[in-house]
């Protein structure tokens, strides 16, 4: 009796998992790259631009704060603080980080700051009479 053994060639199983691991991480890698270029990088650019704007603040610059107050930089007090004029003779101290936008004279808000109109101080008094119940009943 002769023993005949048939051998079948089995493909190498060690090479296949390496390709599938790389293939399974490719979508995750693409998502991370997309998040970086669509969210993180633009935010870094905005922060760098704002930092440059705040470091270049000068006396007389018209600006808008986070809370929507529009005024003029009266004096740069320190690296983090400015004196902000919101009306003629009315100055407040604010942090530079509270300034979100600088206005130029060509913008509509900037023009309003330059050409403020004064209103006459005389106030007209109106007397308001309460409505009586008799008038309502007669109608």
HUJOMO-V214248 format. One record per pair of residues at least 24 apart in sequence whose C-alpha atoms are under 10 Angstrom apart, sorted by sequence separation. I is the first residue (numbers start at 1). J is the second residue. D is the distance in Angstrom with one decimal. If there is no record, write none. Layout:
i = (I | I)
j = (J | J)
d = (D | D)
This chain:
i = (55 | 58 | 59 | 60 | 62 | 54 | 55 | 57 | 59 | 60 | 54 | 87 | 86 | 65 | 69 | 70 | 87 | 65 | 68 | 69 | 72 | 65 | 66 | 67 | 68 | 70 | 71 | 72 | 65 | 66 | 67 | 68 | 70 | 71 | 65 | 66 | 67 | 68 | 70 | 64 | 65 | 66 | 64 | 65 | 66 | 63 | 64 | 65 | 63 | 64 | 65 | 63 | 64 | 71 | 72 | 57 | 62 | 63 | 64 | 70 | 71 | 62 | 63 | 70 | 55 | 61 | 62 | 63 | 72 | 54 | 57 | 61 | 62 | 70 | 71 | 53 | 54 | 61 | 62 | 70 | 54 | 61 | 51 | 54 | 57 | 64 | 51 | 53 | 54 | 63 | 64 | 50 | 53 | 54 | 62 | 63 | 53 | 54 | 62 | 50 | 53 | 61 | 50 | 50 | 62 | 62)
j = (79 | 82 | 83 | 84 | 86 | 79 | 80 | 82 | 84 | 85 | 80 | 113 | 113 | 94 | 98 | 99 | 116 | 95 | 98 | 99 | 102 | 96 | 97 | 98 | 99 | 101 | 102 | 103 | 97 | 98 | 99 | 100 | 102 | 103 | 98 | 99 | 100 | 101 | 103 | 98 | 99 | 100 | 99 | 100 | 101 | 99 | 100 | 101 | 100 | 101 | 102 | 101 | 102 | 109 | 110 | 96 | 101 | 102 | 103 | 109 | 110 | 102 | 103 | 110 | 96 | 102 | 103 | 104 | 113 | 96 | 99 | 103 | 104 | 112 | 113 | 96 | 97 | 104 | 105 | 113 | 98 | 105 | 96 | 99 | 102 | 109 | 97 | 99 | 100 | 109 | 110 | 97 | 100 | 101 | 109 | 110 | 101 | 102 | 110 | 99 | 102 | 110 | 100 | 101 | 113 | 114)
d = (8.0 | 9.6 | 9.2 | 9.5 | 9.8 | 9.3 | 9.3 | 9.0 | 9.4 | 9.3 | 9.0 | 9.2 | 9.5 | 9.0 | 9.9 | 9.6 | 9.9 | 9.5 | 9.8 | 9.2 | 9.5 | 9.0 | 8.6 | 8.0 | 9.3 | 9.6 | 9.8 | 9.4 | 8.7 | 5.3 | 9.0 | 9.1 | 9.6 | 9.4 | 5.3 | 6.0 | 9.3 | 9.9 | 9.1 | 8.5 | 4.2 | 5.8 | 5.9 | 5.5 | 8.7 | 6.7 | 6.0 | 7.1 | 7.6 | 5.3 | 9.1 | 5.6 | 6.4 | 10.0 | 9.9 | 8.7 | 8.7 | 4.2 | 7.4 | 8.3 | 9.2 | 5.8 | 5.3 | 9.0 | 8.8 | 7.0 | 5.2 | 8.5 | 8.5 | 6.4 | 9.9 | 7.5 | 6.9 | 10.0 | 7.4 | 9.9 | 7.5 | 8.1 | 8.5 | 8.2 | 9.8 | 9.9 | 9.7 | 7.7 | 8.9 | 9.4 | 8.8 | 9.4 | 8.8 | 9.5 | 10.0 | 8.9 | 9.1 | 9.3 | 9.3 | 8.5 | 8.4 | 9.3 | 6.9 | 9.1 | 8.1 | 9.9 | 7.7 | 8.5 | 8.0 | 9.5)
